[in-house]
Amino acid sequence: MAEVSQISEFGKILIFLITGIILVGLIFFLNRLIAPNNPTPEKLTSYECGEEPTGNAWLPFNSRFYVIALIFLLFDVEMVFIFPWATVFGSHEIIAADARWGWFSLAEMFIFLGILILGLIYVWVKGDLDWIKPKPVVPTTNTNIPASLYEQINAEQSVFKVREFALEPALVASVVTPTAATAESAPIRKPMFKPTFKKPADE
């Protein structure tokens, strides 16, 4: 009776991982062995798109770079969905089986690209793609309240005071006004009942 040795699927994955690790280590070893090692101050500096770096690297970064990068990634990743469409639209077997698949995939891709183009137009009109916005937008309101009234409320700081923190319960403080200054503040009322617990009768 002949014995047949079989490798499980996990064994194939393990062999694949071991082979990949060995090949990567071999390539690094050959690179270390063959490549010349001649470090210079220019080679050891950080790459700044061909410009010589000056000053400290910890500098404030403009947030507009993040907006541009986010918009680029958003539209760039969505372009990946075009590849399945191209596979279906370019498959002669699917089109030969039913010609409606070609028209369906074509209409679906026009809808998808239309949504992307509408999003791009919205971002463009909103001004998020402009590095320097030509007209800064100042927020305005349509209220009829004059600005002097806000200044008057901000000037009256004596009315709005914060009470000091106390661990013991204090009397209810009232707003100091000419009429309420003479009135006596009432103490906090205690509850009208006191809960009592009866002991169970002995059996």
C-alpha positions as a Markdown table, in Angstrom:
| # | Residue | x | y | z |
|---|---|---|---|---|
| 1 | Met | 0.0 | 0.0 | 0.0 |
| 2 | Ala | 1.6 | 3.2 | -1.2 |
| 3 | Glu | 1.5 | 6.2 | 1.1 |
| 4 | Val | 0.8 | 9.6 | -0.4 |
| 5 | Ser | 2.1 | 12.6 | 1.5 |
| 6 | Gln | -0.1 | 15.7 | 1.2 |
| 7 | Ile | 0.5 | 19.3 | 2.3 |
| 8 | Ser | -2.4 | 21.1 | 3.8 |
| 9 | Glu | -3.3 | 24.6 | 2.6 |
| 10 | Phe | -1.7 | 26.1 | 5.8 |
| 11 | Gly | 1.5 | 24.2 | 4.9 |
| 12 | Lys | 1.5 | 25.9 | 1.5 |
| 13 | Ile | 1.1 | 29.3 | 3.1 |
| 14 | Leu | 3.9 | 28.5 | 5.5 |
| 15 | Ile | 6.2 | 27.5 | 2.7 |
| 16 | Phe | 5.3 | 30.7 | 0.8 |
| 17 | Leu | 6.1 | 32.9 | 3.8 |
| 18 | Ile | 9.4 | 31.1 | 4.5 |
| 19 | Thr | 10.5 | 31.4 | 0.8 |
| 20 | Gly | 9.6 | 35.1 | 0.8 |
| 21 | Ile | 11.6 | 35.8 | 4.0 |
| 22 | Ile | 14.6 | 33.9 | 2.6 |
| 23 | Leu | 14.5 | 35.8 | -0.7 |
| 24 | Val | 14.2 | 39.2 | 0.9 |
| 25 | Gly | 17.1 | 38.4 | 3.3 |
| 26 | Leu | 19.2 | 37.1 | 0.4 |
| 27 | Ile | 18.6 | 40.3 | -1.6 |
| 28 | Phe | 19.6 | 42.5 | 1.4 |
| 29 | Phe | 22.7 | 40.4 | 1.9 |
| 30 | Leu | 23.7 | 40.8 | -1.7 |
| 31 | Asn | 23.1 | 44.5 | -1.6 |
| 32 | Arg | 25.3 | 44.8 | 1.4 |
| 33 | Leu | 28.0 | 42.7 | -0.2 |
| 34 | Ile | 28.0 | 44.3 | -3.7 |
| 35 | Ala | 27.0 | 47.9 | -3.2 |
| 36 | Pro | 29.8 | 50.4 | -2.4 |
| 37 | Asn | 29.7 | 52.0 | 1.0 |
| 38 | Asn | 30.8 | 55.6 | 0.6 |
| 39 | Pro | 28.8 | 57.9 | 2.9 |
| 40 | Thr | 29.2 | 61.7 | 2.4 |
| 41 | Pro | 27.5 | 64.6 | 4.2 |
| 42 | Glu | 25.3 | 65.2 | 1.1 |
| 43 | Lys | 24.2 | 61.5 | 1.1 |
| 44 | Leu | 23.3 | 61.5 | 4.7 |
| 45 | Thr | 21.1 | 64.6 | 4.6 |
| 46 | Ser | 17.3 | 64.3 | 4.3 |
| 47 | Tyr | 15.8 | 64.5 | 0.8 |
| 48 | Glu | 13.8 | 67.7 | 0.3 |
| 49 | Cys | 12.8 | 67.6 | -3.3 |
| 50 | Gly | 16.3 | 68.7 | -4.4 |
| 51 | Glu | 16.4 | 71.7 | -2.0 |
| 52 | Glu | 19.0 | 72.0 | 0.7 |
| 53 | Pro | 17.3 | 71.7 | 4.1 |
| 54 | Thr | 17.9 | 74.6 | 6.5 |
| 55 | Gly | 16.8 | 75.1 | 10.0 |
| 56 | Asn | 14.8 | 72.8 | 12.3 |
| 57 | Ala | 12.5 | 70.2 | 10.9 |
| 58 | Trp | 9.9 | 70.8 | 13.7 |
| 59 | Leu | 8.0 | 73.6 | 11.9 |
| 60 | Pro | 4.3 | 74.3 | 11.7 |
| 61 | Phe | 2.8 | 72.6 | 8.7 |
| 62 | Asn | 0.1 | 74.3 | 6.7 |
| 63 | Ser | -3.2 | 72.6 | 7.0 |
| 64 | Arg | -4.1 | 73.3 | 3.4 |
| 65 | Phe | -1.7 | 70.5 | 2.4 |
| 66 | Tyr | -3.9 | 68.0 | 4.3 |
| 67 | Val | -7.0 | 69.2 | 2.4 |
| 68 | Ile | -5.4 | 68.8 | -1.0 |
| 69 | Ala | -4.0 | 65.4 | -0.1 |
| 70 | Leu | -7.4 | 64.3 | 1.3 |
| 71 | Ile | -9.2 | 65.3 | -1.9 |
| 72 | Phe | -6.6 | 63.6 | -4.0 |
| 73 | Leu | -6.8 | 60.3 | -2.1 |
| 74 | Leu | -10.6 | 60.5 | -2.1 |
| 75 | Phe | -10.8 | 60.6 | -5.9 |
| 76 | Asp | -7.8 | 58.5 | -6.5 |
| 77 | Val | -9.0 | 55.5 | -4.5 |
| 78 | Glu | -12.4 | 55.7 | -6.1 |
| 79 | Met | -10.8 | 55.3 | -9.5 |
| 80 | Val | -10.0 | 51.7 | -8.4 |
| 81 | Phe | -13.6 | 50.9 | -9.0 |
| 82 | Ile | -13.2 | 51.5 | -12.7 |
| 83 | Phe | -11.0 | 48.3 | -13.1 |
| 84 | Pro | -13.9 | 45.8 | -12.4 |
| 85 | Trp | -16.1 | 47.8 | -14.8 |
| 86 | Ala | -13.3 | 47.6 | -17.5 |
| 87 | Thr | -13.1 | 43.8 | -16.9 |
| 88 | Val | -16.8 | 43.3 | -17.4 |
| 89 | Phe | -17.1 | 45.8 | -20.3 |
| 90 | Gly | -14.1 | 44.3 | -22.1 |
| 91 | Ser | -15.1 | 40.6 | -21.6 |
| 92 | His | -16.2 | 39.2 | -25.0 |
| 93 | Glu | -17.7 | 36.1 | -23.3 |
| 94 | Ile | -20.1 | 38.1 | -21.1 |
| 95 | Ile | -21.1 | 40.4 | -24.0 |
| 96 | Ala | -21.6 | 37.3 | -26.2 |
| 97 | Ala | -23.8 | 35.7 | -23.6 |
| 98 | Asp | -26.1 | 38.7 | -23.3 |
| 99 | Ala | -25.5 | 42.1 | -25.0 |
| 100 | Arg | -27.4 | 43.9 | -22.3 |
| 101 | Trp | -24.5 | 43.5 | -19.9 |
| 102 | Gly | -22.4 | 45.9 | -22.1 |
| 103 | Trp | -25.1 | 48.6 | -22.0 |
| 104 | Phe | -25.7 | 48.1 | -18.3 |
| 105 | Ser | -22.0 | 48.4 | -17.4 |
| 106 | Leu | -21.7 | 51.4 | -19.7 |
| 107 | Ala | -24.7 | 53.2 | -18.1 |
| 108 | Glu | -23.5 | 52.3 | -14.6 |
| 109 | Met | -20.0 | 53.7 | -15.2 |
| 110 | Phe | -21.5 | 57.0 | -16.6 |
| 111 | Ile | -23.6 | 57.3 | -13.3 |
| 112 | Phe | -20.5 | 56.5 | -11.2 |
| 113 | Leu | -18.3 | 59.1 | -13.0 |
| 114 | Gly | -21.2 | 61.6 | -12.9 |
| 115 | Ile | -21.3 | 61.4 | -9.1 |
| 116 | Leu | -17.5 | 61.8 | -8.9 |
| 117 | Ile | -17.6 | 64.8 | -11.3 |
| 118 | Leu | -20.5 | 66.4 | -9.3 |
| 119 | Gly | -18.4 | 66.0 | -6.1 |
| 120 | Leu | -15.3 | 67.6 | -7.8 |
| 121 | Ile | -17.5 | 70.5 | -9.1 |
| 122 | Tyr | -18.9 | 71.0 | -5.6 |
| 123 | Val | -15.4 | 71.1 | -4.0 |
| 124 | Trp | -14.2 | 73.4 | -6.8 |
| 125 | Val | -17.1 | 75.9 | -6.5 |
| 126 | Lys | -16.8 | 75.8 | -2.7 |
| 127 | Gly | -13.1 | 77.0 | -3.0 |
| 128 | Asp | -11.4 | 74.1 | -1.3 |
| 129 | Leu | -9.0 | 73.6 | -4.2 |
| 130 | Asp | -7.8 | 77.2 | -4.1 |
| 131 | Trp | -4.6 | 77.6 | -2.3 |
| 132 | Ile | -5.2 | 81.2 | -1.5 |
| 133 | Lys | -8.8 | 82.2 | -1.4 |
| 134 | Pro | -9.2 | 85.6 | -3.2 |
| 135 | Lys | -12.1 | 86.8 | -1.2 |
| 136 | Pro | -12.2 | 86.0 | 2.5 |
| 137 | Val | -15.8 | 85.3 | 3.7 |
| 138 | Val | -16.8 | 87.3 | 6.7 |
| 139 | Pro | -19.7 | 85.8 | 8.6 |
| 140 | Thr | -22.7 | 88.1 | 8.8 |
| 141 | Thr | -26.1 | 87.9 | 10.4 |
| 142 | Asn | -29.5 | 89.4 | 9.5 |
| 143 | Thr | -30.5 | 90.4 | 13.0 |
| 144 | Asn | -31.7 | 93.9 | 13.9 |
| 145 | Ile | -29.9 | 94.0 | 17.3 |
| 146 | Pro | -27.4 | 96.8 | 17.5 |
| 147 | Ala | -23.8 | 96.1 | 18.4 |
| 148 | Ser | -24.0 | 98.6 | 21.3 |
| 149 | Leu | -26.4 | 96.3 | 23.1 |
| 150 | Tyr | -23.9 | 93.5 | 23.1 |
| 151 | Glu | -21.2 | 95.9 | 24.4 |
| 152 | Gln | -23.6 | 97.0 | 27.2 |
| 153 | Ile | -24.3 | 93.3 | 28.3 |
| 154 | Asn | -20.6 | 92.6 | 28.3 |
| 155 | Ala | -19.9 | 95.7 | 30.4 |
| 156 | Glu | -22.3 | 94.7 | 33.1 |
| 157 | Gln | -20.1 | 92.1 | 34.7 |
| 158 | Ser | -21.2 | 92.9 | 38.3 |
| 159 | Val | -24.5 | 91.1 | 37.8 |
| 160 | Phe | -23.0 | 87.9 | 36.5 |
| 161 | Lys | -20.8 | 86.5 | 39.3 |
| 162 | Val | -19.8 | 83.0 | 40.0 |
| 163 | Arg | -20.4 | 81.8 | 43.5 |
| 164 | Glu | -17.5 | 80.4 | 45.5 |
| 165 | Phe | -17.4 | 76.6 | 46.0 |
| 166 | Ala | -18.4 | 75.5 | 49.5 |
| 167 | Leu | -18.5 | 71.9 | 50.9 |
| 168 | Glu | -21.4 | 72.7 | 53.3 |
| 169 | Pro | -24.8 | 73.5 | 52.0 |
| 170 | Ala | -25.3 | 77.2 | 51.9 |
| 171 | Leu | -28.4 | 79.3 | 51.8 |
| 172 | Val | -30.0 | 80.0 | 48.4 |
| 173 | Ala | -28.2 | 83.1 | 47.0 |
| 174 | Ser | -30.3 | 85.6 | 45.2 |
| 175 | Val | -29.3 | 88.1 | 42.6 |
| 176 | Val | -28.2 | 91.4 | 44.2 |
| 177 | Thr | -30.7 | 94.0 | 43.1 |
| 178 | Pro | -31.9 | 97.2 | 44.8 |
| 179 | Thr | -35.2 | 95.6 | 45.9 |
| 180 | Ala | -33.8 | 92.2 | 46.8 |
| 181 | Ala | -30.9 | 93.6 | 48.9 |
| 182 | Thr | -33.1 | 94.2 | 51.9 |
| 183 | Ala | -35.1 | 91.0 | 51.7 |
| 184 | Glu | -34.0 | 88.2 | 53.9 |
| 185 | Ser | -33.0 | 84.9 | 52.2 |
| 186 | Ala | -35.1 | 81.9 | 53.2 |
| 187 | Pro | -33.2 | 78.8 | 54.4 |
| 188 | Ile | -33.4 | 75.5 | 52.6 |
| 189 | Arg | -36.5 | 73.6 | 53.7 |
| 190 | Lys | -36.0 | 70.1 | 55.1 |
| 191 | Pro | -38.1 | 67.1 | 53.9 |
| 192 | Met | -41.6 | 66.9 | 55.5 |
| 193 | Phe | -41.3 | 63.2 | 56.3 |
| 194 | Lys | -38.7 | 60.9 | 57.8 |
| 195 | Pro | -38.6 | 57.3 | 56.6 |
| 196 | Thr | -38.9 | 54.7 | 59.3 |
| 197 | Phe | -38.2 | 51.0 | 59.1 |
| 198 | Lys | -40.1 | 48.5 | 61.2 |
| 199 | Lys | -38.4 | 45.4 | 62.5 |
| 200 | Pro | -40.1 | 42.1 | 61.5 |
| 201 | Ala | -42.0 | 40.5 | 64.3 |
| 202 | Asp | -40.4 | 37.5 | 66.0 |
| 203 | Glu | -42.1 | 34.2 | 65.1 |
